Amino acid sequence: MAAEASTTRIQVRPVTGLPEVKAGDDVISLIADSLSTLAPAITDGDVVVVAQKIVSKAQNRFARLSEVTVSPEADALALKCDKDPRLVQLVLQESRGVVRTGPGILIAQHISGHIMANAGIDRSNVRGDEDTVLLLPLDPDGWCASAWQLLSNRLGVQLGVVMADSFGRPWRIGTAGVAIGAAGMVARKDVRGMPDRFGRVLESTEIGVADEVAAAASLVMGQTNEGVPVVVISGLDCAGEGRAADLLRSSERDLFR
């Protein structure tokens, strides 16, 4: 499958009308309701990008720091990286392991395989006091697969679905949108063996299509107080099978861990 623009224009549109998502909400139905009124209407090949935060809220992935029991391991690690021991305990519970620490920095590999600061645990855009934090959703790829099936069936079109989060990046300053879940689309396009414009055979190029989609959506979603948790991207040709896990580099191929 191709994974580049099928026309000369890619369109990124905010989806409006979503209510503030609460624990227990059927967030896929809420998204479907908003998509059903989108104009121009959603069509085959469009990609729906969903901010992970509304999925976490619907799954009631809230945690209260005051209710966390801190282990000796978390206490020691908190001293090392100058963080709240209760937050560190949650990071350890949500992670496969710690990757790097520094003053005010704790990088961990989340149980989903993604490597990020604080295992993705966050307070931004979470209603409540400083005691409340939000964990990443359970099984982002699985959620995207369910959303892909339900949205496609209800709306009568074949869609791609991406769950996006904001990551810091090694060697770069600034956060960018990254796919932590995907379904109904090619997440990673392998073009090794294909010729470039001058006939040279590509030897190592694999395109992180789902990450590029998430980054494009993030420009419209914003990362502060914009309140745009769902975006539709049109004009791509990336239909197929894939998941965000396809973008994870194995530890054997990771030279920096």
Summary of the structure (lengths in Angstrom):
residues: 257
radius of gyration: 19.1
end to end distance: 32.4
largest distance: 61.4
contacts: 805
relative contact order: 0.21
helix: 30%
strand: 25%
